Amino acid sequence: MLTAKRAIEKAICVNPELANLDREINALNTKAFRKATSDSPRAGRALQREHDTFLARRNAAFGRPGYDLQKAMRERLDHLRATESH
């Protein structure tokens, strides 16, 4: 288990619902990345950039007024689920 260093990581770790969402996102993203990479290295890189962008936006927005971390994580999970079914 990694040690949470950033405030957002700590917030996720102490909240069981957010921690579960984080695990689900990671599992689906890993699965999608492996599939995309096996189809095309370019597709794998594109998917990794998409996920990196999500993480950067999430990290930058965390703690700002009106930012809903749980909503952002649910939207990412829904997006990964939708792409998985295609």
A tleap script that builds the chain and sets N, CA, C and O, in Angstrom:
source leaprc.protein.ff14SB
mol = sequence {
  NMET LEU THR ALA LYS ARG ALA ILE GLU LYS
  ALA ILE CYS VAL ASN PRO GLU LEU ALA ASN
  LEU ASP ARG GLU ILE ASN ALA LEU ASN THR
  LYS ALA PHE ARG LYS ALA THR SER ASP SER
  PRO ARG ALA GLY ARG ALA LEU GLN ARG GLU
  HIE ASP THR PHE LEU ALA ARG ARG ASN ALA
  ALA PHE GLY ARG PRO GLY TYR ASP LEU GLN
  LYS ALA MET ARG GLU ARG LEU ASP HIE LEU
  ARG ALA THR GLU SER CHIE
}
set mol.1.N position { 0.842 -1.179 0.000 }
set mol.1.CA position { 0.000 0.000 0.000 }
set mol.1.C position { 0.889 1.246 0.000 }
set mol.1.O position { 1.849 1.340 0.765 }
set mol.2.N position { 0.559 2.170 -0.848 }
set mol.2.CA position { 1.296 3.419 -0.927 }
set mol.2.C position { 0.856 4.351 0.187 }
set mol.2.O position { -0.276 4.283 0.668 }
set mol.3.N position { 1.764 5.214 0.585 }
set mol.3.CA position { 1.438 6.199 1.609 }
set mol.3.C position { 0.904 7.454 0.936 }
set mol.3.O position { 1.524 7.992 0.019 }
set mol.4.N position { -0.238 7.908 1.394 }
set mol.4.CA position { -0.848 9.117 0.841 }
set mol.4.C position { -0.009 10.323 1.256 }
set mol.4.O position { 0.295 10.518 2.433 }
set mol.5.N position { 0.353 11.122 0.263 }
set mol.5.CA position { 1.165 12.305 0.540 }
set mol.5.C position { 0.379 13.585 0.325 }
set mol.5.O position { 0.443 14.501 1.145 }
set mol.6.N position { -0.357 13.654 -0.765 }
set mol.6.CA position { -1.130 14.855 -1.086 }
set mol.6.C position { -2.429 14.868 -0.290 }
set mol.6.O position { -2.929 13.829 0.142 }
set mol.7.N position { -2.958 16.067 -0.110 }
set mol.7.CA position { -4.227 16.209 0.618 }
set mol.7.C position { -5.336 15.415 -0.053 }
set mol.7.O position { -6.167 14.815 0.629 }
set mol.8.N position { -5.359 15.404 -1.377 }
set mol.8.CA position { -6.404 14.663 -2.082 }
set mol.8.C position { -6.271 13.163 -1.848 }
set mol.8.O position { -7.272 12.464 -1.685 }
set mol.9.N position { -5.042 12.671 -1.830 }
set mol.9.CA position { -4.824 11.244 -1.571 }
set mol.9.C position { -5.279 10.875 -0.160 }
set mol.9.O position { -5.874 9.820 0.058 }
set mol.10.N position { -4.994 11.746 0.775 }
set mol.10.CA position { -5.418 11.508 2.160 }
set mol.10.C position { -6.938 11.529 2.266 }
set mol.10.O position { -7.529 10.717 2.978 }
set mol.11.N position { -7.572 12.469 1.550 }
set mol.11.CA position { -9.043 12.555 1.567 }
set mol.11.C position { -9.665 11.285 1.011 }
set mol.11.O position { -10.676 10.806 1.526 }
set mol.12.N position { -9.068 10.744 -0.031 }
set mol.12.CA position { -9.576 9.506 -0.627 }
set mol.12.C position { -9.381 8.336 0.332 }
set mol.12.O position { -10.282 7.518 0.514 }
set mol.13.N position { -8.215 8.261 0.937 }
set mol.13.CA position { -7.899 7.141 1.826 }
set mol.13.C position { -8.782 7.080 3.071 }
set mol.13.O position { -9.124 5.992 3.533 }
set mol.14.N position { -9.152 8.231 3.612 }
set mol.14.CA position { -9.927 8.227 4.856 }
set mol.14.C position { -11.425 8.048 4.620 }
set mol.14.O position { -12.181 7.849 5.571 }
set mol.15.N position { -11.858 8.117 3.362 }
set mol.15.CA position { -13.274 7.984 3.043 }
set mol.15.C position { -13.482 6.655 2.315 }
set mol.15.O position { -13.059 6.513 1.167 }
set mol.16.N position { -14.126 5.679 2.963 }
set mol.16.CA position { -14.277 4.364 2.339 }
set mol.16.C position { -14.949 4.399 0.961 }
set mol.16.O position { -14.565 3.644 0.068 }
set mol.17.N position { -15.939 5.262 0.787 }
set mol.17.CA position { -16.614 5.329 -0.510 }
set mol.17.C position { -15.672 5.850 -1.591 }
set mol.17.O position { -15.639 5.314 -2.699 }
set mol.18.N position { -14.915 6.886 -1.276 }
set mol.18.CA position { -13.956 7.418 -2.240 }
set mol.18.C position { -12.835 6.414 -2.504 }
set mol.18.O position { -12.365 6.281 -3.634 }
set mol.19.N position { -12.414 5.715 -1.463 }
set mol.19.CA position { -11.364 4.702 -1.636 }
set mol.19.C position { -11.846 3.589 -2.561 }
set mol.19.O position { -11.089 3.113 -3.407 }
set mol.20.N position { -13.095 3.174 -2.405 }
set mol.20.CA position { -13.648 2.147 -3.297 }
set mol.20.C position { -13.738 2.654 -4.732 }
set mol.20.O position { -13.400 1.931 -5.669 }
set mol.21.N position { -14.192 3.888 -4.907 }
set mol.21.CA position { -14.245 4.472 -6.247 }
set mol.21.C position { -12.852 4.517 -6.863 }
set mol.21.O position { -12.678 4.197 -8.039 }
set mol.22.N position { -11.878 4.908 -6.081 }
set mol.22.CA position { -10.502 4.992 -6.563 }
set mol.22.C position { -10.001 3.621 -7.013 }
set mol.22.O position { -9.356 3.512 -8.056 }
set mol.23.N position { -10.289 2.590 -6.248 }
set mol.23.CA position { -9.877 1.226 -6.625 }
set mol.23.C position { -10.569 0.785 -7.912 }
set mol.23.O position { -9.940 0.189 -8.786 }
set mol.24.N position { -11.861 1.078 -8.027 }
set mol.24.CA position { -12.600 0.712 -9.241 }
set mol.24.C position { -12.051 1.447 -10.462 }
set mol.24.O position { -11.864 0.852 -11.523 }
set mol.25.N position { -11.796 2.735 -10.302 }
set mol.25.CA position { -11.243 3.522 -11.407 }
set mol.25.C position { -9.899 2.935 -11.829 }
set mol.25.O position { -9.639 2.746 -13.017 }
set mol.26.N position { -9.053 2.652 -10.852 }
set mol.26.CA position { -7.734 2.108 -11.159 }
set mol.26.C position { -7.840 0.762 -11.874 }
set mol.26.O position { -7.129 0.519 -12.849 }
set mol.27.N position { -8.715 -0.103 -11.398 }
set mol.27.CA position { -8.861 -1.430 -12.007 }
set mol.27.C position { -9.366 -1.319 -13.448 }
set mol.27.O position { -8.825 -1.965 -14.345 }
set mol.28.N position { -10.391 -0.511 -13.670 }
set mol.28.CA position { -10.924 -0.367 -15.028 }
set mol.28.C position { -9.937 0.331 -15.950 }
set mol.28.O position { -9.809 -0.035 -17.119 }
set mol.29.N position { -9.238 1.335 -15.433 }
set mol.29.CA position { -8.261 2.029 -16.257 }
set mol.29.C position { -7.120 1.090 -16.645 }
set mol.29.O position { -6.665 1.104 -17.789 }
set mol.30.N position { -6.663 0.284 -15.708 }
set mol.30.CA position { -5.591 -0.676 -15.998 }
set mol.30.C position { -6.043 -1.675 -17.056 }
set mol.30.O position { -5.299 -1.975 -17.990 }
set mol.31.N position { -7.250 -2.185 -16.911 }
set mol.31.CA position { -7.803 -3.137 -17.883 }
set mol.31.C position { -7.927 -2.487 -19.268 }
set mol.31.O position { -7.541 -3.080 -20.275 }
set mol.32.N position { -8.467 -1.265 -19.306 }
set mol.32.CA position { -8.636 -0.558 -20.579 }
set mol.32.C position { -7.285 -0.254 -21.212 }
set mol.32.O position { -7.130 -0.369 -22.428 }
set mol.33.N position { -6.310 0.131 -20.400 }
set mol.33.CA position { -4.976 0.436 -20.912 }
set mol.33.C position { -4.345 -0.807 -21.534 }
set mol.33.O position { -3.774 -0.740 -22.622 }
set mol.34.N position { -4.448 -1.932 -20.844 }
set mol.34.CA position { -3.873 -3.182 -21.389 }
set mol.34.C position { -4.524 -3.554 -22.715 }
set mol.34.O position { -3.841 -3.935 -23.666 }
set mol.35.N position { -5.843 -3.441 -22.772 }
set mol.35.CA position { -6.551 -3.775 -24.011 }
set mol.35.C position { -6.165 -2.810 -25.122 }
set mol.35.O position { -5.867 -3.228 -26.241 }
set mol.36.N position { -6.171 -1.519 -24.812 }
set mol.36.CA position { -5.840 -0.516 -25.825 }
set mol.36.C position { -4.414 -0.698 -26.325 }
set mol.36.O position { -4.155 -0.588 -27.524 }
set mol.37.N position { -3.491 -0.977 -25.415 }
set mol.37.CA position { -2.095 -1.147 -25.797 }
set mol.37.C position { -1.909 -2.390 -26.659 }
set mol.37.O position { -1.092 -2.394 -27.579 }
set mol.38.N position { -2.664 -3.441 -26.363 }
set mol.38.CA position { -2.541 -4.647 -27.184 }
set mol.38.C position { -3.093 -4.414 -28.589 }
set mol.38.O position { -2.635 -5.034 -29.549 }
set mol.39.N position { -4.077 -3.520 -28.710 }
set mol.39.CA position { -4.629 -3.174 -30.020 }
set mol.39.C position { -3.675 -2.247 -30.769 }
set mol.39.O position { -3.470 -2.396 -31.974 }
set mol.40.N position { -3.095 -1.288 -30.046 }
set mol.40.CA position { -2.235 -0.287 -30.668 }
set mol.40.C position { -1.492 0.491 -29.588 }
set mol.40.O position { -2.119 1.033 -28.677 }
set mol.41.N position { -0.173 0.552 -29.676 }
set mol.41.CA position { 0.575 1.352 -28.700 }
set mol.41.C position { 0.093 2.804 -28.670 }
set mol.41.O position { 0.078 3.426 -27.608 }
set mol.42.N position { -0.295 3.339 -29.805 }
set mol.42.CA position { -0.786 4.714 -29.877 }
set mol.42.C position { -2.077 4.856 -29.065 }
set mol.42.O position { -2.250 5.836 -28.341 }
set mol.43.N position { -2.971 3.892 -29.181 }
set mol.43.CA position { -4.230 3.923 -28.431 }
set mol.43.C position { -3.948 3.847 -26.929 }
set mol.43.O position { -4.608 4.516 -26.134 }
set mol.44.N position { -2.982 3.043 -26.553 }
set mol.44.CA position { -2.605 2.945 -25.141 }
set mol.44.C position { -2.069 4.258 -24.610 }
set mol.44.O position { -2.413 4.667 -23.501 }
set mol.45.N position { -1.223 4.926 -25.394 }
set mol.45.CA position { -0.683 6.227 -24.972 }
set mol.45.C position { -1.794 7.268 -24.858 }
set mol.45.O position { -1.796 8.086 -23.938 }
set mol.46.N position { -2.734 7.231 -25.797 }
set mol.46.CA position { -3.854 8.189 -25.762 }
set mol.46.C position { -4.689 7.978 -24.502 }
set mol.46.O position { -5.085 8.942 -23.846 }
set mol.47.N position { -4.955 6.723 -24.167 }
set mol.47.CA position { -5.729 6.428 -22.964 }
set mol.47.C position { -4.966 6.874 -21.714 }
set mol.47.O position { -5.562 7.410 -20.780 }
set mol.48.N position { -3.661 6.655 -21.697 }
set mol.48.CA position { -2.872 7.077 -20.542 }
set mol.48.C position { -2.875 8.591 -20.405 }
set mol.48.O position { -2.964 9.108 -19.291 }
set mol.49.N position { -2.780 9.312 -21.520 }
set mol.49.CA position { -2.848 10.782 -21.472 }
set mol.49.C position { -4.201 11.243 -20.944 }
set mol.49.O position { -4.282 12.195 -20.168 }
set mol.50.N position { -5.269 10.559 -21.374 }
set mol.50.CA position { -6.614 10.907 -20.905 }
set mol.50.C position { -6.710 10.748 -19.389 }
set mol.50.O position { -7.268 11.602 -18.700 }
set mol.51.N position { -6.162 9.653 -18.883 }
set mol.51.CA position { -6.229 9.414 -17.443 }
set mol.51.C position { -5.342 10.402 -16.688 }
set mol.51.O position { -5.723 10.900 -15.629 }
set mol.52.N position { -4.178 10.681 -17.225 }
set mol.52.CA position { -3.290 11.660 -16.592 }
set mol.52.C position { -3.964 13.028 -16.531 }
set mol.52.O position { -3.816 13.751 -15.546 }
set mol.53.N position { -4.704 13.384 -17.579 }
set mol.53.CA position { -5.433 14.655 -17.608 }
set mol.53.C position { -6.508 14.673 -16.529 }
set mol.53.O position { -6.677 15.671 -15.829 }
set mol.54.N position { -7.236 13.561 -16.397 }
set mol.54.CA position { -8.240 13.461 -15.334 }
set mol.54.C position { -7.596 13.686 -13.968 }
set mol.54.O position { -8.100 14.467 -13.161 }
set mol.55.N position { -6.480 12.998 -13.711 }
set mol.55.CA position { -5.812 13.125 -12.409 }
set mol.55.C position { -5.312 14.548 -12.172 }
set mol.55.O position { -5.446 15.076 -11.068 }
set mol.56.N position { -4.744 15.165 -13.190 }
set mol.56.CA position { -4.236 16.532 -13.044 }
set mol.56.C position { -5.376 17.505 -12.743 }
set mol.56.O position { -5.250 18.374 -11.880 }
set mol.57.N position { -6.485 17.351 -13.460 }
set mol.57.CA position { -7.638 18.238 -13.208 }
set mol.57.C position { -8.211 18.002 -11.816 }
set mol.57.O position { -8.541 18.948 -11.101 }
set mol.58.N position { -8.326 16.743 -11.443 }
set mol.58.CA position { -8.845 16.392 -10.117 }
set mol.58.C position { -7.952 16.992 -9.034 }
set mol.58.O position { -8.446 17.596 -8.082 }
set mol.59.N position { -6.665 16.830 -9.178 }
set mol.59.CA position { -5.727 17.324 -8.172 }
set mol.59.C position { -5.749 18.849 -8.087 }
set mol.59.O position { -5.674 19.416 -6.996 }
set mol.60.N position { -5.852 19.507 -9.236 }
set mol.60.CA position { -5.858 20.970 -9.261 }
set mol.60.C position { -7.154 21.539 -8.683 }
set mol.60.O position { -7.143 22.594 -8.048 }
set mol.61.N position { -8.264 20.845 -8.903 }
set mol.61.CA position { -9.568 21.356 -8.469 }
set mol.61.C position { -9.895 21.009 -7.025 }
set mol.61.O position { -10.736 21.662 -6.407 }
set mol.62.N position { -9.242 19.994 -6.483 }
set mol.62.CA position { -9.555 19.550 -5.132 }
set mol.62.C position { -9.383 20.694 -4.139 }
set mol.62.O position { -8.370 21.394 -4.138 }
set mol.63.N position { -10.394 20.865 -3.298 }
set mol.63.CA position { -10.354 21.878 -2.255 }
set mol.63.C position { -10.904 23.227 -2.688 }
set mol.63.O position { -11.090 24.124 -1.866 }
set mol.64.N position { -11.161 23.365 -3.971 }
set mol.64.CA position { -11.722 24.631 -4.452 }
set mol.64.C position { -13.223 24.642 -4.207 }
set mol.64.O position { -13.869 23.594 -4.227 }
set mol.65.N position { -13.777 25.834 -3.974 }
set mol.65.CA position { -15.230 25.931 -3.757 }
set mol.65.C position { -16.003 25.339 -4.940 }
set mol.65.O position { -15.694 25.603 -6.102 }
set mol.66.N position { -16.994 24.549 -4.617 }
set mol.66.CA position { -17.859 23.973 -5.638 }
set mol.66.C position { -17.349 22.692 -6.261 }
set mol.66.O position { -18.070 22.061 -7.034 }
set mol.67.N position { -16.119 22.282 -5.947 }
set mol.67.CA position { -15.594 21.050 -6.534 }
set mol.67.C position { -16.112 19.856 -5.751 }
set mol.67.O position { -16.007 19.807 -4.525 }
set mol.68.N position { -16.664 18.906 -6.466 }
set mol.68.CA position { -17.231 17.708 -5.857 }
set mol.68.C position { -16.377 16.512 -6.276 }
set mol.68.O position { -16.547 15.973 -7.370 }
set mol.69.N position { -15.475 16.108 -5.416 }
set mol.69.CA position { -14.550 15.017 -5.706 }
set mol.69.C position { -15.291 13.729 -6.014 }
set mol.69.O position { -14.962 13.040 -6.980 }
set mol.70.N position { -16.280 13.398 -5.210 }
set mol.70.CA position { -17.026 12.165 -5.426 }
set mol.70.C position { -17.703 12.178 -6.793 }
set mol.70.O position { -17.683 11.173 -7.503 }
set mol.71.N position { -18.293 13.295 -7.163 }
set mol.71.CA position { -18.947 13.410 -8.470 }
set mol.71.C position { -17.929 13.232 -9.596 }
set mol.71.O position { -18.191 12.513 -10.561 }
set mol.72.N position { -16.780 13.876 -9.478 }
set mol.72.CA position { -15.741 13.761 -10.508 }
set mol.72.C position { -15.274 12.320 -10.645 }
set mol.72.O position { -15.062 11.835 -11.756 }
set mol.73.N position { -15.117 11.643 -9.531 }
set mol.73.CA position { -14.672 10.251 -9.571 }
set mol.73.C position { -15.751 9.347 -10.157 }
set mol.73.O position { -15.442 8.437 -10.927 }
set mol.74.N position { -17.009 9.585 -9.802 }
set mol.74.CA position { -18.101 8.790 -10.378 }
set mol.74.C position { -18.192 8.997 -11.887 }
set mol.74.O position { -18.427 8.047 -12.634 }
set mol.75.N position { -18.005 10.245 -12.335 }
set mol.75.CA position { -18.043 10.524 -13.768 }
set mol.75.C position { -16.912 9.799 -14.496 }
set mol.75.O position { -17.112 9.263 -15.586 }
set mol.76.N position { -15.730 9.784 -13.893 }
set mol.76.CA position { -14.596 9.069 -14.510 }
set mol.76.C position { -14.899 7.579 -14.571 }
set mol.76.O position { -14.648 6.936 -15.591 }
set mol.77.N position { -15.431 7.031 -13.501 }
set mol.77.CA position { -15.767 5.614 -13.483 }
set mol.77.C position { -16.825 5.299 -14.535 }
set mol.77.O position { -16.705 4.306 -15.253 }
set mol.78.N position { -17.851 6.127 -14.635 }
set mol.78.CA position { -18.892 5.928 -15.649 }
set mol.78.C position { -18.305 5.982 -17.056 }
set mol.78.O position { -18.685 5.193 -17.921 }
set mol.79.N position { -17.387 6.907 -17.283 }
set mol.79.CA position { -16.728 7.022 -18.592 }
set mol.79.C position { -15.944 5.751 -18.910 }
set mol.79.O position { -16.028 5.230 -20.022 }
set mol.80.N position { -15.182 5.253 -17.935 }
set mol.80.CA position { -14.420 4.027 -18.158 }
set mol.80.C position { -15.343 2.836 -18.417 }
set mol.80.O position { -15.061 2.001 -19.276 }
set mol.81.N position { -16.428 2.765 -17.681 }
set mol.81.CA position { -17.387 1.669 -17.911 }
set mol.81.C position { -17.981 1.742 -19.296 }
set mol.81.O position { -18.144 0.716 -19.955 }
set mol.82.N position { -18.315 2.961 -19.757 }
set mol.82.CA position { -18.891 3.139 -21.084 }
set mol.82.C position { -17.905 2.745 -22.168 }
set mol.82.O position { -18.289 2.118 -23.156 }
set mol.83.N position { -16.649 3.102 -21.999 }
set mol.83.CA position { -15.653 2.748 -23.023 }
set mol.83.C position { -15.348 1.260 -23.000 }
set mol.83.O position { -14.985 0.678 -24.023 }
set mol.84.N position { -15.495 0.649 -21.843 }
set mol.84.CA position { -15.249 -0.790 -21.716 }
set mol.84.C position { -16.290 -1.586 -22.513 }
set mol.84.O position { -15.982 -2.640 -23.069 }
set mol.85.N position { -17.509 -1.079 -22.562 }
set mol.85.CA position { -18.589 -1.820 -23.224 }
set mol.85.C position { -18.559 -1.673 -24.741 }
set mol.85.O position { -19.343 -2.318 -25.437 }
set mol.86.N position { -17.668 -0.835 -25.262 }
set mol.86.CA position { -17.598 -0.658 -26.737 }
set mol.86.C position { -16.635 -1.608 -27.361 }
set mol.86.O position { -16.457 -1.595 -28.579 }
savepdb mol mol.pdb
quit
